[in-house]
Amino acid sequence: MARLESVDAAQWRQWGEACLQALDFSVADAACLADSLAQTSLWGIDSHGIARLPHYLNRIVHGSILALPVIRIEYSGPATAQVHGGKGHGIVVAHRANEAAMTLAREAGVGAVGVSDSSHCGAIGLYTRAAAREGLIGIAFTHSDAIAAPFDGRQPYFGTNPVSFAFPRQGGEPLCLDMATTSIPWNRVMNARRDGTALPAGVALDAEGRGVTDAARVRALTPLGGEYGHKGYGLAMMVELLCGPLNGNPHGPHIGPMYEQLDRPRELGAFFIVIDPARFAGGAALAAVAAGMAAELAGQPGSPRMPGDPELASQARRLVTGIPVPPALKAEMAEWSSKLGQTLPTFAPLQAEA
């Protein structure tokens, strides 16, 4: 069995930027995308981190993601805007939409920005944390093609449709909830297929609607909540309406699949809400109260952590140990390095992350 290796995040960023620039991305957009993926992997969210770049490069080559999109921001009111993604990369488009929502929130107290004609925007905690680091409250939603079976159903209809909230925390990084409305993200299935590993029980269904742990047989994910999956299903529907129909995008089974039909644009949406806490009675003390809440919880039996703290702990470890690179991902990176004339970053034996 091949020994796992790791890559330094800074080296991977340089490699990712070089690959994207070789496919005509601007310097700024290449840095934005590569940095976002490296940061996501540092947080330990391997389903949405550096493992996704080979897929993105493939879509860029097939023309369904444009390296130089015309991204247009249309301000529709004192606190609202629509961002037309121009078939750009979802992470690049989402950062611009979130920045627009932050600007509106500073001016009007709240900003609500929808996104149309975009693609996969990665881990949405990227955007809510960005708002919270500026002292604002960040809320974000996105959707995807049909991946999740509805509660009591067998066939996929909605996507993983994640939600994220982030609040500023005095003296530290934001508190951040970033969660799918399915039991697991679909990219975890793709990683398991690539690496030949099994999935946990109860998170996925086969073509007949039976529970399955073999990633190759998965045809649908289960909604968040297990026995009470109607809650995850209901959340997924609300997110779908915010990100799809509200923004003039297709929904559920009418969206092009992520890993198939690579020449078909995804037409994905997202929705960002940013709130200025200074406009509310407790706003001046909010960050301090959040920090105090975290301290109180940490002092309870079991030392509960705040949402987002496990990601911060992972980042601290991985800045030392490097980002894990399974053999199949290393092979994909080598293939793209050859295609694009780039030098692979240096790999090292993976140190224990415990």
LUMLO-71664 format. One record per residue (C-alpha): x, y, z. Coordinates in steps of 0.05 Angstrom, whole numbers, plus 5000, padded with zeros to 4 digits. Layout:
REM residues N
XYZ...
This chain:
REM residues 354
500050005000502850684980504751135037500751775042504452415025503353145039504553815005506054495036500154955027504355535000507655084949500954804927498255514920503955694873502855064832495355184828496255904807501155704753496455174725490655664723494756214691497055714639489555654621488956414614486356594684488357294705493657334760488457594809483257054794488356494795490856724863483656784889481856074867488355734888488456084956481155894969482455154953488755134996485255475053479454985049484354395053487954715112481254725148480853965136475054015087478353545037471853454998472254184974479654344976485654214931482753554907477753934865482754324822483853764770476353744758476054494751481854484702478153954662471854384658476054994637479054594580472154364559469655084559464055024610467955474658470856104626477756334647476157054630468757144645464957794641462257844712456858374718454058664783447158974777445059374838437459314842436059704906439160034967440959354997440358864939444358644878444658104826451457834803451457534733457257034734458456994659460156254664466056424708468955994762464155964821469356134874471656754837464456974824462256834896467957244926465657844884458357744903460157684977464358314973458458674941453958434999459058695049459259375015451659415016451459215090456259765109451960275071444860025086445759565146444258945106446258685038442858124999446157894935444057344887448556984837446656714769450256344713456056114756459255444774461255054837463255564890466955104938466355145013461555715029464755835096470056195056465156765045461756805112468456815148470757375103464857795125465657625199473057815198470658505179466158535239459858355199455257755202455757305141450356835115451056425051447455895012448755514948445854914910447854384860445153854813440753274836444752884888440252804949434052364954428152714986425852455053421951805041424451814969429551404931431651824871436052444876432653114867436153674906443553804915447553804979445154534986449654785042448455355090453555775128453256295183459256665212459757155270465657575292469257345355473357835396480657635399480057055351477556775286470056795270465056285295462855925232457655405217458555105147454254485134450954105078443553935083445453225065448752715110455452825074457753245015457852914947465253074937466552594995463552044952468052254894474152244939472251554965471551294893478351584875481751294937478050634941475350755011468550585042463251085064459851085133453250715138446751105131449251675087448051415016443350994973444350544913440150544850434650144885434350614944438050154991443350385040450450285013457550405036461050234970462250924938462050624868454750414878452251074907446751414867443851884920445552174987440752175046438252835075441253085139437852815201437552065192430851845221428952575222431352715152425153125136428953695168434853655121430153555063426154175081432454595089434954355021428454584988428855275019436155354997434255114927428955654920433756194944439455994898435855724837429056014818430056674855436256814813433456554747437555924750435255204738433954764799435254054822434853544765434854104713442054304731447754004691451553464731458253654762462453064738458952914672457353314609463653724622462354184563455554394592455655024636452854894706448555524711449055504787446956034836448456254906445556754956449357195005446557605062451058055103448758425165452159005201451258855275452459585292445259725269442359305326441959385401447158865419451758985360457359355397458258775445456758205397463957975383465658005457459457605476461157085423468057015453465056955523460156435498465856025470469656065536463555855576462255255532469555045534469155035610463254555611464053795618466553515553469554195533464754325475467754715417464555265377462655165304468855285262473755115317475354415290477254735224481855215260485154635297486154275231489354895201494254945258496254215248496654235172500954855171506054405205504653715174502553945105496153795067494953045056495452814983492752114968496351744912490651834862490652584872498152614864497452234798492152744775496753314794502552994756498152904694496153644695503253864707505353484644499553774603500854484625508454474629508654604704513354324757510053924812510754184883515253784931511753214967513752945035511752345077505352525114506452635188501152395237495752925244493652715314
